[in-house]
Amino acid sequence: MVAPPRLRRVTVAEAVSTYLSSVSAETLRGVLSPTTQRNYERDLREFSSLAGPETVLDDITGADIDDFLLRYQITPDGRYTDPRTKPDGPGRSAATVNRFRQSVSRFFTHAARDGWVQADPMQWAAPPARLRGGLRVARTALSATAAQALLVTASTKPRPAGASASTATGSAGHPRPDHDLAVRDRLIIALLLILGPRVSEVARADVDDFVREPDQTRWRIKGKGGTVRTVSLSEPLARALDEYLAALRPSLLARRPGDADAARALLLTWRGRRIDAQAIRALLNRCVARMPEEYRRAATPHALRHTTATLLVAQGWDVKVIAELLGHASIATTGVYLDRIEGELAAAIRSHPLSTGLPAEMGSEGLLETDIDGENVAPRA
């Protein structure tokens, strides 16, 4: 038998620092994604602030964890609201609190394994909150017509703004004529809609991840947990990629000579830096704002991922194929992405094999017995 590790009474600050160093190492090895690393760093630094950096980690109880979670929930999210200027701003959602809880739980699992605590206090904390609330419309799939309208809008150059040339955008939010990134934006929206990648996967895509051959273009997508999946681009999507690489990317890259990361990156900003997830969300918002009003509604890159899955299922594709496209380890995860398609339920009921066998009205002798094809057999005795 192997003896358990001897208890080390470390402070919260020391434990968090050591743990985040291991997270950084796992990210470098490709086990964790940079986005996951940032989430852990943000959550655990906030945990350290809530618990007190000099608190001995082993002194934290389950009741303390409940107190930390409550204080975290009622504090405004610093990503969107500055708690120093708006201390009474809206608190965090149950989903955000549960993500924070998961980060802390994994930290304490590591702490118990390394002998920083005698027992994991998370096992005595209150269970996580159930996710309640209304439908998050911005994260649901677009209809086929709305998705097509978005793709057309992204493929159309914005009208020049009528505002002063000294501003980057006009009153309607249109970019200046010299900020023409329509070729890049069309490629980004097309990748999101047609292939359904995560926004982080698009942001960290490199030019070398694309294998371009005369008859086929393939994208080796670096997914979660260091996994890699390969998807083929359709001919129109491959042409959009070629146009961006030939017509726009060289001029963007020239703005950052000597930037090694930009030289690798597929998608660049106007200033020649690698694009990030926030910039992709912003360009999607700009495209949505230019869509025809009848199709316009808030949408996130995650909604376009839902759209890819939902529309492919509507076309009859097997869920296993869609799971492979999206990079899901389980088709159960893919099922969460399949939003209801308008009219699909009614169509299913109309095509039910027994629907045609139901008599139009009740006869004086009772219901007619019918076979599976709807043919009358005999009146019921």
Salt bridges, closest charged atoms under 4 A:
GLU14 OE2 - ARG8 NH2 3.57
ASP43 OD1 - ARG99 NH2 2.56
GLU46 OE2 - ARG92 NH2 3.14
ASP59 OD2 - ARG9 NH2 3.22
ASP67 OD2 - ARG71 NH1 3.03
ASP77 OD2 - ARG79 NH2 2.72
ASP82 OD1 - ARG84 NE 3.13
ASP114 OD2 - HIS110 NE2 3.27
ASP178 OD1 - ARG176 NE 2.98
ASP180 OD2 - LYS157 NZ 3.49
ASP185 OD1 - ARG184 NH2 2.82
GLU201 OE2 - ARG198 NH1 2.49
GLU201 OE1 - ARG229 NH2 2.80
ASP206 OD2 - LYS222 NZ 3.25
ASP206 OD1 - ARG274 NH2 2.68
ASP209 OD2 - LYS222 NZ 3.29
GLU213 OE1 - ARG218 NH1 3.50
GLU235 OE1 - ARG239 NH1 3.98
ASP242 OD1 - ARG212 NH2 2.83
GLU243 OE1 - ARG186 NH2 2.29
ASP259 OD2 - ARG256 NH2 3.18
ASP261 OD1 - ARG264 NH2 3.12
ASP261 OD1 - ARG274 NH2 2.99
ASP339 OD2 - HIS306 ND1 3.18
GLU342 OE2 - ARG340 NH2 3.50
